[in-house]
Amino acid sequence: MAATGALLLALLSLAAATPATQATSSAAAGEKTTHIKLYWHDVVSGPSPTVVQVARAATTNSSKTGFGAVMVIDDPLTEGPGLNSSRLLGRAQGTYMSAGKDDVSLLMNMNFVFTAGKYNGSTVAIMGRNAVFSAVREMAVVGGTGVFRWARGYAQARTHTLDLKTGDATVEYNVFIKH
């Protein structure tokens, strides 16, 4: 009798789990992958910077990598590399901090907030390590809103221009999003 009860409980558990598995499978089948190429403009210089330092460690000034600096960004995202000649698609809003003691690497935590085009009103959340002087850096897409709800994927960053005197940078981002 106890064996029959255990078998019945196992069958009921299996039956209860089956519809959830089917729903997950059918939802995954309806996913699509979107590739977005855009340019991120980190403007340090001039009268209207888009990045500001909000914190630093006691040793940040003596660090060769700026280790411990925390920056807040509201960087323009454009269709092409020209900040003033390309269509504005949105803003990169968030933070990055200097996380490498021995190399210039940043921890990026930002939302790409789309304010124009077919993704207007949607966001993509990106987080990860950015080894600034590497040719290609890969970061995780960890979520999104709007058309990118339930997003996951990755973003590849390539420096387009970097002015070592001012700190201004333009970075090409290729973002691959499953949603």
Contacts in CASP RR format, 6 or more apart in sequence:
PFRMAT RR
TARGET T0000
AUTHOR 0000-0000-0000
METHOD contacts of the structure
MODEL  1
MAATGALLLALLSLAAATPATQATSSAAAGEKTTHIKLYWHDVVSGPSPT
VVQVARAATTNSSKTGFGAVMVIDDPLTEGPGLNSSRLLGRAQGTYMSAG
KDDVSLLMNMNFVFTAGKYNGSTVAIMGRNAVFSAVREMAVVGGTGVFRW
ARGYAQARTHTLDLKTGDATVEYNVFIKH
31 178 0 8 1.000
31 179 0 8 1.000
32 178 0 8 1.000
32 179 0 8 1.000
33 176 0 8 1.000
33 177 0 8 1.000
33 178 0 8 1.000
34 148 0 8 1.000
34 176 0 8 1.000
34 177 0 8 1.000
34 179 0 8 1.000
35 174 0 8 1.000
35 175 0 8 1.000
35 176 0 8 1.000
35 177 0 8 1.000
36 119 0 8 1.000
36 124 0 8 1.000
36 173 0 8 1.000
36 174 0 8 1.000
36 175 0 8 1.000
36 177 0 8 1.000
37 172 0 8 1.000
37 173 0 8 1.000
37 174 0 8 1.000
37 175 0 8 1.000
38 77 0 8 1.000
38 78 0 8 1.000
38 79 0 8 1.000
38 80 0 8 1.000
38 89 0 8 1.000
38 112 0 8 1.000
38 172 0 8 1.000
38 173 0 8 1.000
38 175 0 8 1.000
39 77 0 8 1.000
39 78 0 8 1.000
39 79 0 8 1.000
39 80 0 8 1.000
39 81 0 8 1.000
39 82 0 8 1.000
39 86 0 8 1.000
39 160 0 8 1.000
39 170 0 8 1.000
39 171 0 8 1.000
39 172 0 8 1.000
39 173 0 8 1.000
40 75 0 8 1.000
40 76 0 8 1.000
40 77 0 8 1.000
40 92 0 8 1.000
40 157 0 8 1.000
40 170 0 8 1.000
40 171 0 8 1.000
40 172 0 8 1.000
40 173 0 8 1.000
41 50 0 8 1.000
41 75 0 8 1.000
41 76 0 8 1.000
41 77 0 8 1.000
41 78 0 8 1.000
41 83 0 8 1.000
41 168 0 8 1.000
41 169 0 8 1.000
41 170 0 8 1.000
42 50 0 8 1.000
42 51 0 8 1.000
42 73 0 8 1.000
42 75 0 8 1.000
42 167 0 8 1.000
42 168 0 8 1.000
42 169 0 8 1.000
42 170 0 8 1.000
42 171 0 8 1.000
43 49 0 8 1.000
43 50 0 8 1.000
43 51 0 8 1.000
43 75 0 8 1.000
43 76 0 8 1.000
43 83 0 8 1.000
43 168 0 8 1.000
44 51 0 8 1.000
44 166 0 8 1.000
44 167 0 8 1.000
44 168 0 8 1.000
45 163 0 8 1.000
45 166 0 8 1.000
45 167 0 8 1.000
45 168 0 8 1.000
46 166 0 8 1.000
50 73 0 8 1.000
50 74 0 8 1.000
50 75 0 8 1.000
50 76 0 8 1.000
51 71 0 8 1.000
51 72 0 8 1.000
51 73 0 8 1.000
51 74 0 8 1.000
51 75 0 8 1.000
52 71 0 8 1.000
52 72 0 8 1.000
53 69 0 8 1.000
53 70 0 8 1.000
53 71 0 8 1.000
54 70 0 8 1.000
54 71 0 8 1.000
54 72 0 8 1.000
55 68 0 8 1.000
55 69 0 8 1.000
55 70 0 8 1.000
56 68 0 8 1.000
56 69 0 8 1.000
56 70 0 8 1.000
57 63 0 8 1.000
57 67 0 8 1.000
57 68 0 8 1.000
57 69 0 8 1.000
59 67 0 8 1.000
59 68 0 8 1.000
60 66 0 8 1.000
60 67 0 8 1.000
60 68 0 8 1.000
60 69 0 8 1.000
60 98 0 8 1.000
63 98 0 8 1.000
63 101 0 8 1.000
65 98 0 8 1.000
65 100 0 8 1.000
65 101 0 8 1.000
65 102 0 8 1.000
65 103 0 8 1.000
65 104 0 8 1.000
65 105 0 8 1.000
66 98 0 8 1.000
66 104 0 8 1.000
67 98 0 8 1.000
67 99 0 8 1.000
67 100 0 8 1.000
67 101 0 8 1.000
68 97 0 8 1.000
68 98 0 8 1.000
68 99 0 8 1.000
69 97 0 8 1.000
69 98 0 8 1.000
70 95 0 8 1.000
70 97 0 8 1.000
70 98 0 8 1.000
71 95 0 8 1.000
71 96 0 8 1.000
71 97 0 8 1.000
72 94 0 8 1.000
72 95 0 8 1.000
73 92 0 8 1.000
73 93 0 8 1.000
73 94 0 8 1.000
73 95 0 8 1.000
73 96 0 8 1.000
73 110 0 8 1.000
74 91 0 8 1.000
74 92 0 8 1.000
74 93 0 8 1.000
74 94 0 8 1.000
75 91 0 8 1.000
75 92 0 8 1.000
75 93 0 8 1.000
76 83 0 8 1.000
76 88 0 8 1.000
76 90 0 8 1.000
76 91 0 8 1.000
76 92 0 8 1.000
77 88 0 8 1.000
77 89 0 8 1.000
77 90 0 8 1.000
77 91 0 8 1.000
77 92 0 8 1.000
77 112 0 8 1.000
77 114 0 8 1.000
77 173 0 8 1.000
78 86 0 8 1.000
78 87 0 8 1.000
78 88 0 8 1.000
78 89 0 8 1.000
79 86 0 8 1.000
79 87 0 8 1.000
79 89 0 8 1.000
80 86 0 8 1.000
80 87 0 8 1.000
81 160 0 8 1.000
81 161 0 8 1.000
81 170 0 8 1.000
81 172 0 8 1.000
82 170 0 8 1.000
83 170 0 8 1.000
87 116 0 8 1.000
88 115 0 8 1.000
88 116 0 8 1.000
89 114 0 8 1.000
89 115 0 8 1.000
89 116 0 8 1.000
89 117 0 8 1.000
89 119 0 8 1.000
90 112 0 8 1.000
90 113 0 8 1.000
90 114 0 8 1.000
90 115 0 8 1.000
90 116 0 8 1.000
91 112 0 8 1.000
91 113 0 8 1.000
91 115 0 8 1.000
92 110 0 8 1.000
92 111 0 8 1.000
92 112 0 8 1.000
92 113 0 8 1.000
93 110 0 8 1.000
93 111 0 8 1.000
93 113 0 8 1.000
94 109 0 8 1.000
94 110 0 8 1.000
94 111 0 8 1.000
95 109 0 8 1.000
95 110 0 8 1.000
96 106 0 8 1.000
96 107 0 8 1.000
96 108 0 8 1.000
96 109 0 8 1.000
96 110 0 8 1.000
96 130 0 8 1.000
97 106 0 8 1.000
97 107 0 8 1.000
98 104 0 8 1.000
98 105 0 8 1.000
98 106 0 8 1.000
99 105 0 8 1.000
99 106 0 8 1.000
99 107 0 8 1.000
99 129 0 8 1.000
103 131 0 8 1.000
103 133 0 8 1.000
104 131 0 8 1.000
104 132 0 8 1.000
104 133 0 8 1.000
105 129 0 8 1.000
105 130 0 8 1.000
105 131 0 8 1.000
105 132 0 8 1.000
106 129 0 8 1.000
106 130 0 8 1.000
106 132 0 8 1.000
107 127 0 8 1.000
107 128 0 8 1.000
107 129 0 8 1.000
107 130 0 8 1.000
108 126 0 8 1.000
108 127 0 8 1.000
108 128 0 8 1.000
108 129 0 8 1.000
108 130 0 8 1.000
108 139 0 8 1.000
109 126 0 8 1.000
109 127 0 8 1.000
109 128 0 8 1.000
110 125 0 8 1.000
110 126 0 8 1.000
110 127 0 8 1.000
111 123 0 8 1.000
111 124 0 8 1.000
111 125 0 8 1.000
111 126 0 8 1.000
111 144 0 8 1.000
112 123 0 8 1.000
112 124 0 8 1.000
112 126 0 8 1.000
112 173 0 8 1.000
112 175 0 8 1.000
113 121 0 8 1.000
113 123 0 8 1.000
114 120 0 8 1.000
114 121 0 8 1.000
114 122 0 8 1.000
114 123 0 8 1.000
114 124 0 8 1.000
115 121 0 8 1.000
119 147 0 8 1.000
119 148 0 8 1.000
121 145 0 8 1.000
121 146 0 8 1.000
122 144 0 8 1.000
122 145 0 8 1.000
122 146 0 8 1.000
122 147 0 8 1.000
122 148 0 8 1.000
123 144 0 8 1.000
123 145 0 8 1.000
123 146 0 8 1.000
123 148 0 8 1.000
124 141 0 8 1.000
124 143 0 8 1.000
124 144 0 8 1.000
124 148 0 8 1.000
124 151 0 8 1.000
124 175 0 8 1.000
124 177 0 8 1.000
125 141 0 8 1.000
125 142 0 8 1.000
125 143 0 8 1.000
125 144 0 8 1.000
125 151 0 8 1.000
126 139 0 8 1.000
126 140 0 8 1.000
126 141 0 8 1.000
126 142 0 8 1.000
126 155 0 8 1.000
126 175 0 8 1.000
127 139 0 8 1.000
127 140 0 8 1.000
127 142 0 8 1.000
128 139 0 8 1.000
128 140 0 8 1.000
129 137 0 8 1.000
129 139 0 8 1.000
130 137 0 8 1.000
130 139 0 8 1.000
130 157 0 8 1.000
131 137 0 8 1.000
132 159 0 8 1.000
135 158 0 8 1.000
136 156 0 8 1.000
136 157 0 8 1.000
136 158 0 8 1.000
137 156 0 8 1.000
137 157 0 8 1.000
137 158 0 8 1.000
138 154 0 8 1.000
138 155 0 8 1.000
138 156 0 8 1.000
138 157 0 8 1.000
139 154 0 8 1.000
139 155 0 8 1.000
139 157 0 8 1.000
140 152 0 8 1.000
140 153 0 8 1.000
140 154 0 8 1.000
140 155 0 8 1.000
141 151 0 8 1.000
141 152 0 8 1.000
141 153 0 8 1.000
141 154 0 8 1.000
141 155 0 8 1.000
141 175 0 8 1.000
141 176 0 8 1.000
141 177 0 8 1.000
142 152 0 8 1.000
143 150 0 8 1.000
143 151 0 8 1.000
143 152 0 8 1.000
144 150 0 8 1.000
144 151 0 8 1.000
144 179 0 8 1.000
147 179 0 8 1.000
148 177 0 8 1.000
148 179 0 8 1.000
149 179 0 8 1.000
150 179 0 8 1.000
151 177 0 8 1.000
151 178 0 8 1.000
151 179 0 8 1.000
152 177 0 8 1.000
152 178 0 8 1.000
152 179 0 8 1.000
153 175 0 8 1.000
153 176 0 8 1.000
153 177 0 8 1.000
153 178 0 8 1.000
154 175 0 8 1.000
154 176 0 8 1.000
155 173 0 8 1.000
155 174 0 8 1.000
155 175 0 8 1.000
155 176 0 8 1.000
156 173 0 8 1.000
156 174 0 8 1.000
156 175 0 8 1.000
156 176 0 8 1.000
157 171 0 8 1.000
157 172 0 8 1.000
157 173 0 8 1.000
158 171 0 8 1.000
158 172 0 8 1.000
158 174 0 8 1.000
159 169 0 8 1.000
159 170 0 8 1.000
159 171 0 8 1.000
159 172 0 8 1.000
160 170 0 8 1.000
160 171 0 8 1.000
160 172 0 8 1.000
161 168 0 8 1.000
161 169 0 8 1.000
161 170 0 8 1.000
162 168 0 8 1.000
162 169 0 8 1.000
162 170 0 8 1.000
163 169 0 8 1.000
END
